[in-house]
Amino acid sequence: MNTNLMKTSLLALILCFSATNAAANDEDNFKRAYAAYQQHISANETKLALDAAKDAHKYGTKLFGKSHTNSANLALNYARLLNDTGDHKKARKTLKGKRRILEQHHGDDAPALVPIVMEEARAAKDPKTAQHLLTQAADLARGYEDKLVEAQKNFDIVVLLLNWGGGGLVEPFVDRAYEIYVERLEPNDFRLGLMSYHKARWAMAKNQQEEAIGYLERALVAFKIPDGESIGDLERTVRQLLVQTYERLERSDAATEHLLVLGAHQYWSNTPVFKTDFPAEMVNKGMSGDVTLTFTVDEQGFVRNPVVADSDQALLDEAALTMVKGFRYTPRFVDGKPVAIEGMEYTASLSFEKAPNVAGRKALTRPPVRRMMTPDRFDISGCTGDPGLDTSQACEGYGSIGK
C-alpha cells in the first residue's frame, strides 16, 4: 500500500478522533457548567452562579455554534448575572447581536424577546435608552397568551424603575399590571396590593382623593396581617396614608378607625400622622416666626385644648392654634386601651426663604450592584434543561442536561 496514502489516512483518522474527542469534551464541560449554574441559581449563590454561567456560555457556544438560539439564551443567563453584579459593560458586550438571533428564531415581535430586552435595558449606558427598552419590553409582553405573565413583566419593570430612582416613570406599567391583576388575582395577593398602592400614590399626587381611597383600601386587603400578629410596615404605611387622605376629605371618623389600629399595634410616637399647614396668605406675605403650643391628645388622636406656651411672632398665634387643631395623632394604648395624653408640645415654625436652585438630574440612576435576579419562571426563551417542558423551553437536543 502507498506509504503517503497510509500517512494521509492516519492523519485524517487522528484529526477526526481529535475533533470528536474535543466535541465530547465540550459537551461534558457544558453539561457540568450548566448543572452547576442551575444549582447555584437555586441556592442564590451569585458569584458561583456567575462563574458557572460564564463557563456554560463558553462551552455551549462551542457546542451549539455562535448563531444558535441556545447560545443566545446562555448569553442571556450570563448577562443577567453580570447585570446583577454591576458589570454592565461586559453585559452589553455579551448581549451584542444575541437579540437578532432570537428574533430570527421567534419573530421580531415575539414575547419570547422580553427577557433579553429587559437585560439590555439593565445594561444600557444611559437612562433614555433604558427607558426606551423597558417600554419596548412592555409592548412585546402584550403578546403573551397568559396575561398574568404580561402583568408580571410590567411588575418587574416597575421594580427596576423604582430601584433606579425612576418612580416618576412607572405609571403606565403600574396601570397595565393593575388592570390585569385586578381581574385575575385574589384580593389578598401581594402583587395586586403593591400595584394598588402605587395607583393610590398617583391619585393622591393628582389630588384625586376619592380614587386614592379605593386603591388604598384594596392595598390594605393585600397587606393586612392576621389578627393577633404584629402589624407590618406595608400595612402601617397604607393605614397612615388612609388617615391622611380621609382627613383631606374631612372624614375624620373613617381616619380614626385606622389610627386606633395603628395605636394598638405600635410603639407610641409624638409625631402627628396628619398635619395641616399655616394659611397660604401668611406664607405669601413672607411672615416668619415660631409658636410653641401645648395640648392634650385624646383617646381617638384628636388635639384638644391647645394653648400658646411660647411665641416670637404674635401675629402667628391664632393661625398656629387653628392649624394644630387639625392634627391627628396615633392614640397611646395602655393595657390594651387608648388613653388621653396631656402636656403634648409642638412648635409651629414659619420661615420665608428663597428656594435654592436645585440642579436637574437624570430620570434614572442605577445602583452599582443590584441583588441577584433569579431566572424568570415565565421566561420561555430560557434553556432550562427540563425534558418535561415544551421544546421551546429546553436546550434543543439536550433535554437531560443536569440530570
Secondary structure in CASP SS format (residue, H / E / C, confidence):
PFRMAT SS
TARGET T0000
AUTHOR 0000-0000-0000
METHOD secondary structure of the structure
MODEL  1
M C 1.00
N C 1.00
T H 1.00
N H 1.00
L H 1.00
M H 1.00
K H 1.00
T H 1.00
S H 1.00
L H 1.00
L H 1.00
A H 1.00
L H 1.00
I H 1.00
L H 1.00
C H 1.00
F H 1.00
S H 1.00
A H 1.00
T H 1.00
N H 1.00
A H 1.00
A H 1.00
A H 1.00
N H 1.00
D H 1.00
E H 1.00
D H 1.00
N H 1.00
F H 1.00
K H 1.00
R H 1.00
A H 1.00
Y H 1.00
A H 1.00
A H 1.00
Y H 1.00
Q H 1.00
Q H 1.00
H H 1.00
I H 1.00
S H 1.00
A C 1.00
N C 1.00
E C 1.00
T H 1.00
K H 1.00
L H 1.00
A H 1.00
L H 1.00
D H 1.00
A H 1.00
A H 1.00
K H 1.00
D H 1.00
A H 1.00
H H 1.00
K H 1.00
Y H 1.00
G H 1.00
T H 1.00
K H 1.00
L H 1.00
F H 1.00
G C 1.00
K C 1.00
S C 1.00
H C 1.00
T H 1.00
N H 1.00
S H 1.00
A H 1.00
N H 1.00
L H 1.00
A H 1.00
L H 1.00
N H 1.00
Y H 1.00
A H 1.00
R H 1.00
L H 1.00
L H 1.00
N H 1.00
D H 1.00
T C 1.00
G C 1.00
D C 1.00
H H 1.00
K H 1.00
K H 1.00
A H 1.00
R H 1.00
K H 1.00
T H 1.00
L H 1.00
K C 1.00
G C 1.00
K H 1.00
R H 1.00
R H 1.00
I H 1.00
L H 1.00
E H 1.00
Q H 1.00
H H 1.00
H H 1.00
G C 1.00
D C 1.00
D C 1.00
A C 1.00
P H 1.00
A H 1.00
L H 1.00
V H 1.00
P H 1.00
I H 1.00
V H 1.00
M H 1.00
E H 1.00
E H 1.00
A H 1.00
R H 1.00
A H 1.00
A C 1.00
K C 1.00
D C 1.00
P H 1.00
K H 1.00
T H 1.00
A H 1.00
Q H 1.00
H H 1.00
L H 1.00
L H 1.00
T H 1.00
Q H 1.00
A H 1.00
A H 1.00
D H 1.00
L H 1.00
A H 1.00
R C 1.00
G C 1.00
Y C 1.00
E C 1.00
D C 1.00
K H 1.00
L H 1.00
V H 1.00
E H 1.00
A H 1.00
Q H 1.00
K H 1.00
N H 1.00
F H 1.00
D H 1.00
I H 1.00
V H 1.00
V H 1.00
L H 1.00
L H 1.00
L H 1.00
N H 1.00
W C 1.00
G C 1.00
G C 1.00
G H 1.00
G H 1.00
L H 1.00
V C 1.00
E H 1.00
P H 1.00
F H 1.00
V H 1.00
D H 1.00
R H 1.00
A H 1.00
Y H 1.00
E H 1.00
I H 1.00
Y H 1.00
V H 1.00
E H 1.00
R H 1.00
L C 1.00
E C 1.00
P C 1.00
N C 1.00
D C 1.00
F H 1.00
R H 1.00
L H 1.00
G H 1.00
L H 1.00
M H 1.00
S H 1.00
Y H 1.00
H H 1.00
K H 1.00
A H 1.00
R H 1.00
W H 1.00
A H 1.00
M H 1.00
A H 1.00
K C 1.00
N C 1.00
Q C 1.00
Q H 1.00
E H 1.00
E H 1.00
A H 1.00
I H 1.00
G H 1.00
Y H 1.00
L H 1.00
E H 1.00
R H 1.00
A H 1.00
L H 1.00
V H 1.00
A H 1.00
F H 1.00
K C 1.00
I C 1.00
P C 1.00
D C 1.00
G C 1.00
E C 1.00
S C 1.00
I C 1.00
G C 1.00
D H 1.00
L H 1.00
E H 1.00
R H 1.00
T H 1.00
V H 1.00
R H 1.00
Q H 1.00
L H 1.00
L H 1.00
V H 1.00
Q H 1.00
T H 1.00
Y H 1.00
E H 1.00
R H 1.00
L C 1.00
E C 1.00
R C 1.00
S H 1.00
D H 1.00
A H 1.00
A H 1.00
T H 1.00
E H 1.00
H H 1.00
L H 1.00
L H 1.00
V H 1.00
L H 1.00
G H 1.00
A H 1.00
H C 1.00
Q C 1.00
Y C 1.00
W C 1.00
S C 1.00
N C 1.00
T C 1.00
P C 1.00
V C 1.00
F E 1.00
K C 1.00
T C 1.00
D C 1.00
F C 1.00
P C 1.00
A H 1.00
E H 1.00
M H 1.00
V H 1.00
N H 1.00
K C 1.00
G C 1.00
M C 1.00
S C 1.00
G E 1.00
D E 1.00
V E 1.00
T E 1.00
L E 1.00
T E 1.00
F E 1.00
T E 1.00
V E 1.00
D C 1.00
E C 1.00
Q C 1.00
G C 1.00
F E 1.00
V E 1.00
R E 1.00
N E 1.00
P E 1.00
V E 1.00
V E 1.00
A E 1.00
D E 1.00
S E 1.00
D C 1.00
Q C 1.00
A H 1.00
L H 1.00
L H 1.00
D H 1.00
E H 1.00
A H 1.00
A H 1.00
L H 1.00
T H 1.00
M H 1.00
V H 1.00
K C 1.00
G C 1.00
F C 1.00
R E 1.00
Y C 1.00
T C 1.00
P C 1.00
R E 1.00
F E 1.00
V E 1.00
D C 1.00
G C 1.00
K E 1.00
P E 1.00
V E 1.00
A C 1.00
I E 1.00
E E 1.00
G E 1.00
M E 1.00
E E 1.00
Y E 1.00
T E 1.00
A E 1.00
S E 1.00
L E 1.00
S C 1.00
F C 1.00
E C 1.00
K C 1.00
A C 1.00
P C 1.00
N C 1.00
V C 1.00
A C 1.00
G C 1.00
R C 1.00
K C 1.00
A C 1.00
L C 1.00
T C 1.00
R C 1.00
P C 1.00
P C 1.00
V C 1.00
R C 1.00
R C 1.00
M C 1.00
M C 1.00
T C 1.00
P C 1.00
D C 1.00
R C 1.00
F C 1.00
D C 1.00
I C 1.00
S C 1.00
G C 1.00
C C 1.00
T C 1.00
G C 1.00
D C 1.00
P C 1.00
G C 1.00
L C 1.00
D C 1.00
T C 1.00
S C 1.00
Q C 1.00
A C 1.00
C C 1.00
E C 1.00
G C 1.00
Y C 1.00
G C 1.00
S C 1.00
I C 1.00
G C 1.00
K C 1.00
END
